[in-house]
Amino acid sequence: MDAFAEGIGAFGTTVFRLAAVAFLVLNGAAITAVFLTRNRELVNRWTGRVLAANLLLLGVGLGTPAVTFCLKMVVQAVSSSQPTPAAAREALDP
């Protein structure tokens, strides 16, 4: 169960990192496009879409690690409250 809990935690960390990288790439591309084209119409046309993508990445990047952290705590609490089966206990004590 501990390996499962650690896997859940690693998944949350990975999702956060990917969302952060995607956030930086998206905004870097938007800033680069504005500076290269100097087109105000481009800003007006794409601001809503970029904002929606940023909000989605923010929700995923913060929400998923929060949920996986809570799930990891639940798995650890349940696994620590379960007694070890007798056969497993005998295998551990030679």
PAZAPA-4460 file (N, C-alpha, C; in steps of 0.05 Angstrom, whole numbers, plus 32768, in hexadecimal, padded with zeros to 4 digits):
% residues 94
    n_x    n_y    n_z   ca_x   ca_y   ca_z    c_x    c_y    c_z   seq   type   mol
   8010   7FE8   8000   8000   8000   8000   8011   8019   8000     1      M     A
   8029   8017   800C   803A   802F   800D   8044   8036   7FF1     2      D     A
   8049   8022   7FE1   8052   8027   7FC6   803C   8034   7FB5     3      A     A
   8023   802B   7FBA   800C   8037   7FAD   8009   8055   7FB5     4      F     A
   800C   805A   7FCF   800A   8076   7FD8   8021   8087   7FCD     5      A     A
   8038   807C   7FCB   804E   808C   7FBF   804A   8090   7FA1     6      E     A
   803E   807D   7F93   8037   8080   7F77   8023   8096   7F73     7      G     A
   800F   8097   7F85   7FFB   80AD   7F83   8009   80C8   7F87     8      I     A
   801B   80CA   7F9B   8029   80E3   7F9F   803A   80EB   7F87     9      G     A
   8047   80D7   7F7B   8058   80DD   7F64   8047   80E6   7F4C    10      A     A
   802F   80DB   7F49   801D   80E3   7F34   8016   8101   7F37    11      F     A
   800F   8109   7F50   8008   8125   7F55   801F   8138   7F4F    12      G     A
   8037   8130   7F56   804E   8140   7F51   8053   8143   7F33    13      T     A
   8050   812D   7F25   8054   812D   7F08   8040   813F   7EF9    14      T     A
   8027   813D   7F02   8012   814E   7EF6   8018   816B   7EFB    15      V     A
   8021   8172   7F13   8028   818E   7F19   803E   8198   7F08    16      F     A
   8053   8188   7F05   806A   8190   7EF4   8062   8194   7ED7    17      R     A
   8052   8181   7ECC   8049   8184   7EB1   8037   819C   7EAD    18      L     A
   8026   81A2   7EC0   8015   81B9   7EBE   8025   81D3   7EBF    19      A     A
   8039   81D3   7ED0   804A   81EB   7ED3   805A   81F0   7EB9    20      A     A
   8065   81DA   7EAE   8074   81DD   7E94   8061   81E6   7E7E    21      V     A
   8049   81DB   7E7C   8036   81E3   7E68   802E   8200   7E6C    22      A     A
   802B   8209   7E84   8024   8225   7E8A   803A   8237   7E80    23      F     A
   8053   8230   7E86   8069   8241   7E7D   806C   8241   7E5E    24      L     A
   8068   822B   7E52   806A   8229   7E34   8054   8239   7E27    25      V     A
   803B   8236   7E31   8024   8244   7E26   8028   8262   7E28    26      L     A
   802F   826C   7E40   8032   8289   7E43   804B   8293   7E35    27      N     A
   8060   8283   7E34   8077   828C   7E25   8071   828E   7E07    28      G     A
   8062   827C   7DFD   805A   827D   7DE0   8048   8295   7DDB    29      A     A
   8036   829B   7DEE   8024   82B2   7DEA   8034   82CC   7DEB    30      A     A
   8046   82CE   7DFE   8056   82E7   7E00   8068   82EA   7DE8    31      I     A
   8074   82D4   7DDF   8085   82D6   7DC7   8075   82DE   7DAF    32      T     A
   805D   82D3   7DAB   804C   82DA   7D94   8045   82F8   7D95    33      A     A
   803F   8302   7DAC   8037   831E   7DAE   804F   8330   7DA8    34      V     A
   8067   832A   7DB2   807E   833A   7DAD   8088   8338   7D90    35      F     A
   8085   8321   7D84   808E   831E   7D68   807B   832B   7D54    36      L     A
   8061   832A   7D59   804E   8335   7D46   8046   8351   7D4C    37      T     A
   8047   8359   7D65   803F   8374   7D6D   8022   837A   7D64    38      R     A
   8012   8366   7D65   7FF7   8367   7D5A   7FE3   8368   7D72    39      N     A
   7FD6   837E   7D76   7FC2   8380   7D8B   7FAA   836F   7D87    40      R     A
   7FA3   836A   7D6E   7F8C   8359   7D67   7F91   833C   7D70    41      E     A
   7FAA   8334   7D6F   7FB2   8319   7D78   7FAD   8316   7D96    42      L     A
   7FB3   832B   7DA5   7FAF   832B   7DC2   7F91   8329   7DC8    43      V     A
   7F81   833A   7DBA   7F64   833A   7DBF   7F57   831F   7DB7    44      N     A
   7F61   8312   7DA3   7F56   82F9   7D99   7F5D   82E1   7DAB    45      R     A
   7F75   82E1   7DB6   7F7F   82C9   7DC4   7F7F   82CB   7DE2    46      W     A
   7F79   82E2   7DEE   7F7A   82E5   7E0B   7F67   82D3   7E19    47      T     A
   7F4E   82D0   7E0F   7F3B   82BE   7E1C   7F43   82A1   7E1C    48      G     A
   7F4E   8299   7E05   7F57   827D   7E03   7F6F   8277   7E15    49      R     A
   7F82   828A   7E15   7F9A   8286   7E26   7F92   8287   7E44    50      V     A
   7F80   8298   7E4B   7F76   829A   7E66   7F68   8280   7E6E    51      L     A
   7F57   8275   7E5C   7F4A   825C   7E62   7F5E   8245   7E66    52      A     A
   7F72   8244   7E55   7F86   822F   7E57   7F96   8232   7E71    53      A     A
   7F9C   824B   7E78   7FAA   8250   7E91   7F9A   8247   7EAA    54      N     A
   7F80   824D   7EA9   7F6F   8245   7EBF   7F6C   8226   7EC1    55      L     A
   7F6B   8219   7EA9   7F6A   81FC   7EA9   7F84   81F0   7EB4    56      L     A
   7F9B   81FB   7EAB   7FB4   81F1   7EB5   7FB8   81F7   7ED3    57      L     A
   7FAE   820D   7EDC   7FAF   8214   7EF9   7F9E   8200   7F09    58      L     A
   7F86   81FB   7EFF   7F74   81E8   7F0D   7F80   81CC   7F0E    59      G     A
   7F8A   81C2   7EF7   7F96   81A8   7EF6   7FB0   81A7   7F07    60      V     A
   7FC0   81BB   7F04   7FDA   81BC   7F11   7FD9   81BE   7F2F    61      G     A
   7FC4   81CA   7F3A   7FC1   81CC   7F56   7FAC   81B8   7F61    62      L     A
   7F98   81B2   7F52   7F83   81A0   7F5B   7F8C   8183   7F5D    63      G     A
   7F99   817A   7F48   7FA2   815E   7F48   7FB5   8157   7F5F    64      T     A
   7FCA   8167   7F63   7FDB   8161   7F7A   7FCC   8162   7F95    65      P     A
   7FB9   8174   7F98   7FAA   8176   7FB1   7F99   815D   7FB5    66      A     A
   7F8C   8153   7FA0   7F7C   813B   7FA2   7F8D   8123   7FA7    67      V     A
   7FA4   8121   7F98   7FB5   810A   7F9C   7FC2   810A   7FB8    68      T     A
   7FC7   8121   7FC3   7FD2   8123   7FDE   7FBE   8118   7FF2    69      F     A
   7FA5   8120   7FEF   7F8F   8117   8001   7F8C   80F9   7FFE    70      C     A
   7F8C   80EF   7FE5   7F89   80D2   7FE0   7FA0   80C3   7FEC    71      L     A
   7FB8   80CE   7FE9   7FD0   80C1   7FF5   7FCD   80BF   8013    72      K     A
   7FC3   80D4   8020   7FBF   80D3   803D   7FAA   80BE   8045    73      M     A
   7F95   80BC   8035   7F81   80A8   803B   7F8C   808C   8038    74      V     A
   7F9B   8087   8023   7FA7   806C   801F   7FBA   8066   8035    75      V     A
   7FCA   8078   803E   7FDD   8073   8054   7FCE   806E   806E    76      Q     A
   7FB8   807D   8073   7FA9   8079   808B   7F9C   805E   808C    77      A     A
   7F90   8056   8075   7F83   803C   8073   7F97   8026   8076    78      V     A
   7FAE   8028   8069   7FC1   8013   8069   7FCE   8010   8085    79      S     A
   7FD0   8026   8094   7FDC   8024   80AF   7FC8   8019   80C3    80      S     A
   7FAE   801B   80BD   7F9A   8011   80D0   7F93   7FF4   80CB    81      S     A
   7F9C   7FE9   80B4   7F96   7FCD   80AE   7FAB   7FBB   80BB    82      Q     A
   7FA2   7FA6   80C9   7FB6   7F94   80D4   7FC3   7F83   80BE    83      P     A
   7FDB   7F7C   80C3   7FE9   7F6A   80B0   7FDE   7F4E   80B2    84      T     A
   7FD9   7F41   809C   7FCF   7F26   809E   7FE2   7F13   80AC    85      P     A
   7FD7   7EFE   80B9   7FE8   7EEC   80C9   7FFE   7EDF   80B8    86      A     A
   7FF7   7ED7   80A0   800B   7ECA   808F   8022   7EDD   8088    87      A     A
   801C   7EF6   8083   8030   7F0A   807D   8041   7F10   8096    88      A     A
   8034   7F10   80AD   8042   7F14   80C6   8056   7EFE   80CC    89      R     A
   804E   7EE5   80C6   805F   7ECE   80CA   8077   7ECF   80B7    90      E     A
   8072   7ED8   809F   8087   7EDA   808B   809C   7EEF   8093    91      A     A
   8092   7F04   80A0   80A5   7F1A   80A8   80B5   7F12   80C1    92      L     A
   80AA   7F01   80D3   80B8   7EF8   80EB   80C3   7EDC   80E6    93      D     A
   80DD   7EDA   80E2   80E8   7EBE   80DD   80EA   7EAE   80F6    94      P     A
***
